[in-house]
Amino acid sequence: MNLHQQRWDKLFARLDGVDAIVLIPGANLRYFIGLDYHRSERPILAFISRAGQVRFILPLLEVSKRQQHPNSAIAEAESYVWSDVDGYADAFRQAVQALDGARLGVDGMNMRVFEWLALARAGQDMSCVQDVGQALLAVRAIKGADEIDAIRRANQRSEDALRRFLDWVKPGMSEQVMAAQLSRELQAAGCESDSFAPIVLTGPQSALPHGNPSSRTLGQDEFLLVDFGGVVDGYPADITRTFCLGAPSADMLRLHEVVQQANEAARRMAAPGVTCGQVDRAAREVIEAAGYGAYFTHRTGHGLGLEGHELPQIAANVDVPLEVGMVFTIEPGIYLPGVGGVRIEDDVVVTADGCESLTSFPRGWQV
Protein backbone atom coordinates (compact mmCIF):
# COMPACT_ATOMS: atom_id res chain seq x y z
CA MET A 1 0.00 0.00 0.00
CA ASN A 2 1.49 3.35 -1.02
CA LEU A 3 1.74 6.45 1.12
CA HIS A 4 -1.31 8.22 -0.27
CA GLN A 5 -3.57 5.20 0.10
CA GLN A 6 -2.43 4.89 3.73
CA ARG A 7 -3.44 8.49 4.29
CA TRP A 8 -6.84 7.90 2.66
CA ASP A 9 -7.48 4.96 4.97
CA LYS A 10 -6.61 7.02 8.04
CA LEU A 11 -8.93 9.77 6.87
CA PHE A 12 -11.96 7.60 6.16
CA ALA A 13 -11.48 5.79 9.48
CA ARG A 14 -12.37 9.13 11.10
CA LEU A 15 -15.48 9.73 9.00
CA ASP A 16 -19.03 8.39 9.15
CA GLY A 17 -21.68 9.04 6.54
CA VAL A 18 -19.19 10.12 3.88
CA ASP A 19 -18.68 8.17 0.64
CA ALA A 20 -16.16 10.48 -0.99
CA ILE A 21 -14.15 13.57 -0.14
CA VAL A 22 -13.55 16.56 -2.40
CA LEU A 23 -10.23 18.41 -2.41
CA ILE A 24 -9.19 21.61 -4.15
CA PRO A 25 -5.64 22.95 -4.74
CA GLY A 26 -3.75 23.59 -1.54
CA ALA A 27 -2.08 21.73 1.28
CA ASN A 28 -4.73 19.01 1.51
CA LEU A 29 -4.51 18.17 -2.19
CA ARG A 30 -0.73 18.00 -1.94
CA TYR A 31 -0.84 15.82 1.18
CA PHE A 32 -3.56 13.36 0.15
CA ILE A 33 -2.97 13.29 -3.63
CA GLY A 34 0.61 14.47 -4.11
CA LEU A 35 -0.22 17.14 -6.69
CA ASP A 36 0.72 20.77 -6.18
CA TYR A 37 -1.74 22.51 -8.48
CA HIS A 38 -2.02 26.29 -8.58
CA ARG A 39 -5.25 27.59 -7.06
CA SER A 40 -6.90 30.01 -9.46
CA GLU A 41 -10.16 30.95 -11.12
CA ARG A 42 -9.96 27.65 -13.04
CA PRO A 43 -11.65 25.01 -10.85
CA ILE A 44 -9.66 21.86 -10.08
CA LEU A 45 -11.35 19.23 -7.92
CA ALA A 46 -10.17 15.80 -6.83
CA PHE A 47 -12.63 13.19 -5.56
CA ILE A 48 -11.43 10.27 -3.42
CA SER A 49 -13.94 7.52 -2.68
CA ARG A 50 -13.93 5.33 0.40
CA ALA A 51 -12.88 2.45 -1.86
CA GLY A 52 -9.82 4.42 -3.01
CA GLN A 53 -11.09 5.45 -6.44
CA VAL A 54 -9.84 8.85 -7.61
CA ARG A 55 -11.51 11.19 -10.10
CA PHE A 56 -10.62 14.70 -11.21
CA ILE A 57 -12.18 17.77 -12.71
CA LEU A 58 -9.27 19.37 -14.57
CA PRO A 59 -8.65 22.18 -17.02
CA LEU A 60 -6.97 20.90 -20.16
CA LEU A 61 -3.62 22.54 -19.41
CA GLU A 62 -3.26 20.61 -16.10
CA VAL A 63 -3.82 17.05 -17.38
CA SER A 64 -0.14 16.31 -18.06
CA LYS A 65 0.86 16.92 -14.44
CA ARG A 66 -1.62 14.27 -13.26
CA GLN A 67 -0.40 11.80 -15.91
CA GLN A 68 3.18 12.08 -14.59
CA HIS A 69 2.20 11.07 -11.03
CA PRO A 70 4.11 7.97 -9.80
CA ASN A 71 0.95 6.50 -8.19
CA SER A 72 -0.94 4.73 -10.98
CA ALA A 73 -4.24 5.17 -9.12
CA ILE A 74 -3.76 8.91 -9.58
CA ALA A 75 -1.93 8.98 -12.93
CA GLU A 76 -4.64 6.88 -14.59
CA ALA A 77 -7.60 8.28 -12.67
CA GLU A 78 -10.70 9.20 -14.63
CA SER A 79 -10.71 12.90 -15.39
CA TYR A 80 -13.40 15.21 -16.62
CA VAL A 81 -11.46 17.69 -18.66
CA TRP A 82 -12.65 21.12 -19.69
CA SER A 83 -11.20 23.88 -21.83
CA ASP A 84 -11.24 27.64 -21.54
CA VAL A 85 -13.34 27.74 -24.71
CA ASP A 86 -16.09 25.36 -23.55
CA GLY A 87 -16.08 26.12 -19.81
CA TYR A 88 -16.36 23.71 -16.91
CA ALA A 89 -20.12 23.16 -16.50
CA ASP A 90 -20.18 19.94 -18.53
CA ALA A 91 -17.17 18.52 -16.67
CA PHE A 92 -19.01 19.07 -13.39
CA ARG A 93 -22.11 17.30 -14.76
CA GLN A 94 -20.03 14.29 -15.81
CA ALA A 95 -18.36 14.12 -12.41
CA VAL A 96 -21.64 14.34 -10.52
CA GLN A 97 -23.15 11.64 -12.72
CA ALA A 98 -20.18 9.35 -11.96
CA LEU A 99 -20.51 10.05 -8.23
CA ASP A 100 -24.00 8.54 -8.45
CA GLY A 101 -25.42 10.11 -5.32
CA ALA A 102 -22.30 9.71 -3.16
CA ARG A 103 -22.39 11.60 0.12
CA LEU A 104 -19.59 14.13 -0.01
CA GLY A 105 -17.17 15.49 2.56
CA VAL A 106 -15.61 18.87 1.78
CA ASP A 107 -12.98 21.07 3.36
CA GLY A 108 -15.23 23.85 4.59
CA MET A 109 -12.30 26.15 5.32
CA ASN A 110 -11.02 26.08 1.75
CA MET A 111 -13.76 25.17 -0.73
CA ARG A 112 -14.94 28.32 -2.45
CA VAL A 113 -18.56 29.29 -3.04
CA PHE A 114 -18.31 29.05 -6.82
CA GLU A 115 -17.05 25.44 -6.60
CA TRP A 116 -19.88 24.53 -4.23
CA LEU A 117 -22.45 26.15 -6.54
CA ALA A 118 -20.98 24.42 -9.59
CA LEU A 119 -21.50 21.04 -7.94
CA ALA A 120 -25.04 21.95 -6.93
CA ARG A 121 -25.93 23.19 -10.42
CA ALA A 122 -24.54 19.96 -11.87
CA GLY A 123 -27.08 18.03 -9.80
CA GLN A 124 -25.09 17.00 -6.72
CA ASP A 125 -27.21 16.87 -3.54
CA MET A 126 -25.44 19.35 -1.31
CA SER A 127 -27.95 19.12 1.56
CA CYS A 128 -26.09 16.27 3.24
CA VAL A 129 -22.52 17.45 2.61
CA GLN A 130 -20.24 17.23 5.66
CA ASP A 131 -17.44 19.61 6.53
CA VAL A 132 -14.47 17.27 7.04
CA GLY A 133 -11.85 20.00 7.41
CA GLN A 134 -10.94 19.05 10.98
CA ALA A 135 -10.51 15.39 10.02
CA LEU A 136 -8.16 16.37 7.20
CA LEU A 137 -6.09 18.43 9.63
CA ALA A 138 -6.11 15.69 12.28
CA VAL A 139 -4.56 13.18 9.87
CA ARG A 140 -1.98 15.72 8.76
CA ALA A 141 -1.10 16.51 12.40
CA ILE A 142 0.82 13.24 12.81
CA LYS A 143 3.97 13.70 10.77
CA GLY A 144 5.87 10.91 9.08
CA ALA A 145 9.65 10.58 9.17
CA ASP A 146 10.08 12.31 5.80
CA GLU A 147 7.97 15.27 6.91
CA ILE A 148 9.92 15.64 10.16
CA ASP A 149 13.20 15.45 8.26
CA ALA A 150 12.05 18.21 5.89
CA ILE A 151 11.13 20.50 8.81
CA ARG A 152 14.46 19.71 10.47
CA ARG A 153 16.35 20.69 7.32
CA ALA A 154 14.21 23.82 6.96
CA ASN A 155 15.28 24.80 10.48
CA GLN A 156 18.95 24.11 9.78
CA ARG A 157 18.99 26.20 6.62
CA SER A 158 16.99 28.97 8.26
CA GLU A 159 19.45 29.10 11.15
CA ASP A 160 22.34 29.33 8.68
CA ALA A 161 20.56 32.29 7.08
CA LEU A 162 20.04 33.94 10.48
CA ARG A 163 23.73 33.67 11.35
CA ARG A 164 24.72 35.40 8.11
CA PHE A 165 22.02 38.00 8.65
CA LEU A 166 23.39 38.83 12.11
CA ASP A 167 26.89 39.25 10.69
CA TRP A 168 25.46 41.78 8.24
CA VAL A 169 22.95 43.78 10.28
CA LYS A 170 23.88 47.02 12.06
CA PRO A 171 22.14 50.00 13.67
CA GLY A 172 20.65 52.50 11.24
CA MET A 173 19.11 49.89 8.95
CA SER A 174 15.35 49.96 8.47
CA GLU A 175 13.08 47.06 9.35
CA GLN A 176 12.05 46.73 5.69
CA VAL A 177 15.65 46.60 4.46
CA MET A 178 16.54 44.00 7.10
CA ALA A 179 13.51 41.85 6.27
CA ALA A 180 14.42 41.89 2.58
CA GLN A 181 17.98 40.87 3.38
CA LEU A 182 16.77 38.00 5.52
CA SER A 183 14.71 36.69 2.58
CA ARG A 184 17.82 36.81 0.41
CA GLU A 185 19.80 34.91 3.03
CA LEU A 186 17.12 32.20 3.14
CA GLN A 187 17.36 31.77 -0.60
CA ALA A 188 21.16 31.64 -0.42
CA ALA A 189 20.90 28.96 2.27
CA GLY A 190 18.95 26.71 -0.10
CA CYS A 191 15.38 27.34 0.97
CA GLU A 192 12.67 27.12 -1.69
CA SER A 193 10.91 30.22 -0.39
CA ASP A 194 10.04 32.13 2.76
CA SER A 195 7.62 30.34 5.08
CA PHE A 196 5.98 33.77 5.42
CA ALA A 197 7.09 37.35 4.99
CA PRO A 198 9.84 37.84 7.60
CA ILE A 199 8.85 39.88 10.64
CA VAL A 200 11.75 42.14 11.66
CA LEU A 201 10.81 44.65 14.36
CA THR A 202 12.90 47.12 16.34
CA GLY A 203 12.60 48.97 19.64
CA PRO A 204 8.98 49.64 20.67
CA GLN A 205 7.76 48.03 17.44
CA SER A 206 8.83 44.65 18.85
CA ALA A 207 5.85 44.87 21.22
CA LEU A 208 3.59 44.07 18.24
CA PRO A 209 3.34 40.24 18.07
CA HIS A 210 2.55 40.31 14.34
CA GLY A 211 3.82 43.73 13.40
CA ASN A 212 4.77 44.63 9.85
CA PRO A 213 8.31 45.79 9.07
CA SER A 214 8.33 49.55 8.56
CA SER A 215 10.75 52.29 7.65
CA ARG A 216 11.77 52.57 11.32
CA THR A 217 15.52 52.13 11.74
CA LEU A 218 17.29 50.01 14.31
CA GLY A 219 18.82 52.03 17.11
CA GLN A 220 21.70 51.19 19.38
CA ASP A 221 20.89 49.34 22.62
CA GLU A 222 17.32 48.33 21.69
CA PHE A 223 15.37 45.18 20.90
CA LEU A 224 15.62 43.49 17.50
CA LEU A 225 12.95 40.81 17.11
CA VAL A 226 13.26 38.44 14.15
CA ASP A 227 10.45 35.98 13.26
CA PHE A 228 11.09 34.08 10.04
CA GLY A 229 11.63 30.72 8.36
CA GLY A 230 12.38 29.03 5.06
CA VAL A 231 10.70 26.16 3.23
CA VAL A 232 12.35 22.85 2.30
CA ASP A 233 10.48 20.19 0.28
CA GLY A 234 7.26 22.09 0.94
CA TYR A 235 7.68 22.15 4.73
CA PRO A 236 8.43 25.35 6.67
CA ALA A 237 10.50 26.44 9.62
CA ASP A 238 9.10 29.06 12.00
CA ILE A 239 11.72 30.57 14.29
CA THR A 240 11.83 33.68 16.47
CA ARG A 241 14.75 35.14 18.36
CA THR A 242 15.17 38.51 20.05
CA PHE A 243 18.51 40.35 20.06
CA CYS A 244 20.12 43.62 21.08
CA LEU A 245 22.82 45.46 19.14
CA GLY A 246 24.58 47.21 21.97
CA ALA A 247 24.08 47.22 25.74
CA PRO A 248 20.67 45.98 26.92
CA SER A 249 19.04 47.54 29.96
CA ALA A 250 18.33 45.54 33.11
CA ASP A 251 14.63 45.47 32.17
CA MET A 252 15.42 44.09 28.73
CA LEU A 253 17.55 41.36 30.26
CA ARG A 254 14.77 40.50 32.70
CA LEU A 255 12.14 40.19 29.97
CA HIS A 256 14.36 37.91 27.94
CA GLU A 257 15.18 35.74 30.95
CA VAL A 258 11.51 35.21 31.77
CA VAL A 259 10.57 34.33 28.19
CA GLN A 260 13.49 31.92 27.92
CA GLN A 261 12.37 30.19 31.12
CA ALA A 262 8.80 29.98 29.79
CA ASN A 263 10.05 28.41 26.56
CA GLU A 264 12.06 25.85 28.54
CA ALA A 265 9.11 25.02 30.80
CA ALA A 266 6.83 24.35 27.84
CA ARG A 267 9.42 22.14 26.13
CA ARG A 268 9.89 20.13 29.33
CA MET A 269 6.14 19.64 29.63
CA ALA A 270 5.51 18.45 26.06
CA ALA A 271 5.19 14.66 25.85
CA PRO A 272 2.75 12.01 24.61
CA GLY A 273 -0.53 12.15 26.54
CA VAL A 274 0.05 15.66 27.86
CA THR A 275 -2.66 18.00 26.64
CA CYS A 276 -2.05 21.07 24.51
CA GLY A 277 -3.53 23.18 27.31
CA GLN A 278 -1.01 21.82 29.82
CA VAL A 279 1.89 22.89 27.59
CA ASP A 280 0.38 26.34 27.26
CA ARG A 281 -0.14 26.52 31.03
CA ALA A 282 3.51 25.57 31.71
CA ALA A 283 4.73 28.57 29.71
CA ARG A 284 2.04 30.92 30.98
CA GLU A 285 2.67 30.15 34.67
CA VAL A 286 6.29 31.28 34.36
CA ILE A 287 5.30 34.59 32.79
CA GLU A 288 2.45 35.16 35.23
CA ALA A 289 4.70 34.45 38.22
CA ALA A 290 7.08 37.14 36.97
CA GLY A 291 4.22 39.66 36.85
CA TYR A 292 3.87 39.86 33.06
CA GLY A 293 0.80 37.67 32.55
CA ALA A 294 -1.25 40.49 31.01
CA TYR A 295 1.44 40.98 28.37
CA PHE A 296 1.49 37.41 27.01
CA THR A 297 -1.37 37.95 24.59
CA HIS A 298 -1.38 34.89 22.30
CA ARG A 299 -1.33 31.09 22.46
CA THR A 300 1.93 29.32 23.19
CA GLY A 301 2.13 27.61 19.81
CA HIS A 302 0.56 26.11 16.72
CA GLY A 303 0.98 23.04 14.56
CA LEU A 304 3.47 23.17 11.71
CA GLY A 305 3.40 21.28 8.42
CA LEU A 306 2.60 21.95 4.78
CA GLU A 307 0.85 25.02 6.15
CA GLY A 308 2.44 27.35 8.67
CA HIS A 309 -0.52 27.06 11.04
CA GLU A 310 -2.00 23.60 11.54
CA LEU A 311 -3.10 21.32 14.37
CA PRO A 312 -2.36 20.97 17.22
CA GLN A 313 -3.23 24.30 18.84
CA ILE A 314 -1.05 24.86 21.92
CA ALA A 315 -3.53 27.09 23.70
CA ALA A 316 -5.38 27.45 26.98
CA ASN A 317 -8.15 24.93 27.68
CA VAL A 318 -7.36 22.74 24.65
CA ASP A 319 -7.67 19.24 26.11
CA VAL A 320 -6.36 17.41 23.01
CA PRO A 321 -3.54 15.05 24.07
CA LEU A 322 -0.23 15.23 22.25
CA GLU A 323 0.77 12.23 20.13
CA VAL A 324 4.11 11.01 18.84
CA GLY A 325 4.84 12.69 15.52
CA MET A 326 3.05 15.97 16.19
CA VAL A 327 5.11 19.00 15.21
CA PHE A 328 4.36 22.44 16.62
CA THR A 329 5.89 25.72 17.73
CA ILE A 330 6.62 26.82 21.28
CA GLU A 331 6.73 30.61 21.22
CA PRO A 332 5.95 32.41 24.47
CA GLY A 333 6.37 36.17 24.49
CA ILE A 334 6.04 39.33 26.55
CA TYR A 335 4.99 42.56 24.84
CA LEU A 336 5.15 45.88 26.70
CA PRO A 337 3.43 48.66 24.73
CA GLY A 338 5.73 51.57 24.03
CA VAL A 339 8.74 49.65 25.38
CA GLY A 340 9.28 46.51 23.32
CA GLY A 341 8.79 42.79 23.29
CA VAL A 342 10.58 39.47 23.47
CA ARG A 343 9.59 36.18 21.81
CA ILE A 344 11.59 32.95 21.65
CA GLU A 345 10.17 30.37 19.24
CA ASP A 346 11.25 26.81 18.53
CA ASP A 347 9.78 24.07 16.35
CA VAL A 348 9.45 20.78 18.25
CA VAL A 349 8.33 17.21 17.51
CA VAL A 350 6.72 14.90 20.07
CA THR A 351 8.79 11.76 20.66
CA ALA A 352 8.10 8.60 22.64
CA ASP A 353 9.68 10.04 25.79
CA GLY A 354 9.07 13.79 25.47
CA CYS A 355 9.80 16.25 22.70
CA GLU A 356 12.78 17.12 20.54
CA SER A 357 13.51 20.63 19.39
CA LEU A 358 14.12 20.82 15.66
CA THR A 359 15.43 24.34 16.24
CA SER A 360 18.96 24.50 17.62
CA PHE A 361 19.80 28.20 17.40
CA PRO A 362 20.88 29.43 20.87
CA ARG A 363 18.03 30.75 23.01
CA GLY A 364 20.20 32.67 25.44
CA TRP A 365 20.52 36.44 25.33
CA GLN A 366 22.80 37.52 22.49
CA VAL A 367 24.22 41.00 22.16
KAJO-V690775 format. One record per backbone hydrogen bond with DSSP energy under -1.0 kcal/mol. NH is the residue of the N-H (numbers start at 1). CO is the residue of the C=O. Records with the same first field share a line. If there is no record, write none. Layout:
NH = CO ; CO
This chain:
6 = 2
7 = 3
8 = 4
9 = 5
10 = 6
11 = 7
12 = 8
13 = 9
14 = 11
15 = 12
19 = 103
20 = 103
21 = 48
22 = 105
23 = 46
30 = 26
31 = 27
32 = 28
33 = 29
34 = 29
45 = 57
46 = 23
47 = 55
48 = 21
49 = 53
50 = 19
52 = 49
55 = 47
56 = 78
57 = 45
58 = 80
60 = 82
62 = 59
63 = 60
66 = 62
67 = 63
68 = 64
69 = 66
74 = 71
75 = 71
76 = 72
77 = 74
80 = 56
82 = 58
87 = 83
92 = 88
93 = 89
94 = 90
95 = 91
96 = 92
97 = 93
98 = 94
99 = 95
100 = 96
105 = 20
106 = 130
108 = 106
110 = 107
111 = 107
116 = 112
117 = 113
118 = 114
119 = 115
120 = 116
121 = 117
122 = 118
123 = 120
124 = 119
130 = 104
132 = 106
136 = 132
137 = 133
138 = 134
139 = 135
140 = 136
141 = 137
142 = 139
143 = 325
148 = 144
149 = 145
150 = 146
151 = 147
152 = 148
153 = 149
154 = 150
155 = 151
156 = 152
157 = 153
158 = 154
159 = 155
160 = 156
161 = 157
162 = 158
163 = 159
164 = 160
165 = 161
166 = 162
167 = 163
168 = 164
169 = 165
172 = 218
173 = 170
175 = 216
176 = 214
178 = 174
179 = 175
180 = 176
181 = 177
182 = 178
183 = 179
184 = 180
185 = 181
186 = 182
187 = 183
188 = 184
189 = 185
190 = 187
191 = 186
192 = 231
195 = 229
199 = 227
201 = 225
203 = 223
205 = 202
206 = 203
207 = 204
208 = 205
211 = 208
218 = 173
221 = 245
224 = 243
225 = 201
226 = 241
227 = 199
228 = 239
231 = 193
232 = 235
235 = 232
237 = 230
239 = 228
240 = 345
241 = 226
243 = 224
244 = 366
246 = 244
253 = 249
254 = 250
255 = 251
256 = 252
257 = 253
258 = 254
259 = 255
260 = 256
261 = 257
262 = 258
263 = 259
264 = 260
265 = 261
266 = 262
267 = 263
268 = 264
269 = 265
270 = 266
273 = 322
274 = 271
276 = 320
277 = 318
279 = 275
280 = 276
281 = 277
282 = 278
283 = 279
284 = 280
285 = 281
287 = 283
288 = 284
289 = 285
290 = 286
291 = 288
292 = 287
295 = 292
296 = 293
300 = 314
301 = 314
303 = 310 ; 312
304 = 327
305 = 307
310 = 303
314 = 301
315 = 313
318 = 315
322 = 274
325 = 350
326 = 323
328 = 348
329 = 302
330 = 346
331 = 300
334 = 342
335 = 295
336 = 340
339 = 336
340 = 336
342 = 334
344 = 332
345 = 240
346 = 330
348 = 328
349 = 356
350 = 326
351 = 354
354 = 351
356 = 349
358 = 347
